[in-house]
């Protein structure tokens, strides 16, 4: 990437857009007052002439006045919220703008004016504009590339220099957040945001956090693009192909509501291609000669399967060959039905209708007795006839009915005398499609016979690589529960699980093995041991990684007994009020249950309130105890630990443990803690997964995380070889703090020591969080805390620089004592025993303190950071001065890093440089010039002997005239307009000639002066 910069990347990306058929426009060429102007002023973000031409072409049947009214509506905002306006505009974009007009007969016609011709994608106007300046209020910003369709700014790309270590996709992400705050009008129309540093590229929605900016790894279909291709090229060619992008806008964007407000969700590449493929196979299956088997979509748990189902249903409903189909969504449990129905209800705009839920068999029959249309939710049991073995009456002979089965492989579907047979009886010509988060077993011929083959696979390996899920680690705690052999529960292959519903109805007593195991698992002594171990384990986990835990018990009795045992150990965790408390049980029940269970038996509404609390990362509700509830279809990204004390196997086990694989901030993985011995079942589940074609591990033994942690710990210890940090284990914060300067000195004295420490400690911290509370973590805990403290001190970029709040929003916690470091940030001046300097006044007292520092490498680092920060500030004002100081700083630091001069020598050089900077600030007073005038004075190369002969008075006059000229001519975007730059160059030359500036020096001076003018006018704008 050597030699590349941001503008190179921008030009490369523009070429890709040109290949896709986009018209390329340089932003300043269509700016106000230009010959080809397409904007009345810089606050106008829509290219309105293009929009008007497109609306006229797409809607020739609508009178001109109504078309104008449609444009006015589309450009009028109704909400004080950016996301609210974006949502409203998206509906108009996809559905059309409602208009009314009189027909020839005098009647009123209600119609929709289309802003985009979705039926004929190539008929639309696609434009890519770079350096598109937007002015709003006091703010002026210039995004790198804005994509317009029919004059509407529907995508924004922010690019960063691939050759710069400091410029990453996350600095691009931060820049977009600034744009949203400062020029929100541009984002009212936005459909997608793209960030890239050339090497990495991601796409996200208007409301997406960092973790939901995702890669796009395909161009055509589901096949991954070659690794040799630049990720940005894959994203551009894969998403912004004209037909694909319009398809994406129309069918793959939804708006949802959560506690924080409206959330905009967009499809990942795997969801986009899977839904499209599924629509194709469904149309084929339901055609006259189709076999009514649309196939199976296997997308691993946590990768957005329910949203993929909604995207599929929404597009299928509009497919012309389906003729307004009826979509029937089948689940096998009421709680799943509720969860999936809720997800679809939030997507009602995508579905173009409100989904309906069948409350009874009769209601289901009523809902299905329509001629067309409808999205119906029901459980599989409502298709069973009253008499087992009887035949279900036919409900509809239509071919355009599509049955979507969620988790299509479950045994509850009962293929012999159940689901398949009764569905075929009720809906003889319907097509079937299955969606599953776990693979269909190779021996499961019945499922494939009903649904057909896999049509899309998104496995664990790909999901983890894309950042759609995190790995799941496994830890056995069986050895921790010290019981006699006769007291230990054991699982056998013939064990038959009882469900929560069966338990509630008393049927579990019929299952003798279940009852026998339950009595052992729920024995008072064992519950006490599990409670003690679990509390200690969780408190250690929570210290290393913020988040939540779920405990899974095998019966409701055990749920209550374990809750009581835990809260006896930690009384402060208990609270009878739903809105308070650290630990809760979520289970079903009735008034006939024991009295001490009643506080845990809640209505559906109260359970939903608890679910909302649990999903909220900052809510003190940290631990939930469940029996069956929340084990499928429940998403709480901050959940990272599951304690399993219940026999589970197969798909049920796979789905349950997937609760901890959701992406959340920098969460490195989830952990499943086994108290009952499910390891064999996990191995069997992995074997089934692999046989079915899945790649990646369902779970990773925690030993792998421990091994990685120990490896990283050894590397970090190596970095501190020969350094004694034993004082860190003492409880005296003052001694700990006093240790840090010497520790930094030790690291800074090594070749690339700082860079290596930052990387290795970060990786150690994540591995440590995954390994807690393994015995090995206790052995190295103090060391890890010490390494983190040194890292925090060295990571502080410059004095007084604000800490990025997003960087502090981490799940992985720092172990450093709060007495030593707050929020994981340690100030280098505190650590070095110095008063914090005022950066703008490098006082002699402070510089003398630095000179006297015991640790010379740390003194160099302190001064380097100070001076680097000061030069960056000066760079905004004075080009020549900043360039000169930067060269001096670089020369000294380079010599120091190459070990050609000692630290004590470089300290003197840096102190001299600091003093020179202070003196430079006084030059304006001596010359009777403002700071801005001094900047132009320096640009005249006043140290050159041929220039000096002009005398200070003459040079001062030139500097003042230059500043006045620049002020008069520096219009918005002047730096991008060659005509204005050329005009300013001519004026500068005239001023220089008028005052007798040496002719042979003029060309270079003009270049420097124009550069200085660019700098200073940018600073004015900010």
Secondary structure, 3 states (H helix, E strand, C coil): CCCCCHHHHHHHHHHHHHHCCCEEEEHHHHCCCCCCCCCCCCCCCCCHHHHHHHHHHHCCCCCHHHHHHHHHHHCCCCCCCHHHHHHHHHHHHHHCEEEEEECCCCCEEEEEECCCCCCCHHHCCEEEEEEEEEEECCEEEEEEEEEEECCEEEEEEEECCCCCCCCCHHHHHHHHHHHHHHCHHHHCCCCEEEEECCCCEEEECCCCCHHHCECCCECCCCCECCCCCCHHHHHHHHHCCHHHHHHHHHHCEEEEEECCEEEEEECCHHHHHHHHHHHHHHHHHCCCCCCCEEEEEEECCCCCHHHHHHHHHHHHHHCHHHCCCEEEEEECCHHHHHHHHHHHHHCHHHHCCCCEECCCHHHHHHHHCCCCCCEEEEEHHHHCCCCCCCCCCCCCCCCCEEEEEECCCCHHHCCCCCHHHHHHHHCCCCEEEEEECCCCCCCCHHHHHHHCCEEEEECHHHHHHHCCECEEEEEECHHHCCCCHHHCCCCCCCCCCCCHHHHHCCHHHHCHHHHHHHHHHCCHHHHHHHHHHHHHHHHHHHHHECCEEEEEECCHHHHHHHHHHHHHHCHHHCCCCCCCCCEEEEECCCCCCCHHHHHHECCHHHHHHHHHHHHCCCCCCCEEEECCCCCCCCCCCCEEEEEEECCCCHHHHHHHHHHHCECCCCCCEEEEEECCCCHHHHHHHHHHHHHCCCCCCCCEEHHHHHHHHHHHHHHHHHHCCCCCCHHHHCCCHHHHHHHHHHHHHHHHCCCCHHHHHHHHHHHHHHHHHHHCCCHHHHHHHHHHHHHHHHHHHHHCCCCCCCCCHHHHCCCECCCCCCCCCECCECCHHHHHCCCCCCCCCCCHHHHHHHHCCCCHHHHHHHHHHHHHHHHHHHHCCCHHHHHHHHHHHHHHHHHHHCCCCCHHHHHHHHHHHHHHHHHHHHHHHHHCCCHHHHHHHHHCCCCCHHHHCCCHHHHHHHHHHHHHHHHHHCCCCHHHCHHHHHHHHHHHHHHHHHCCCCHHHHHHHHHHHHHHHHHHHHHHHC
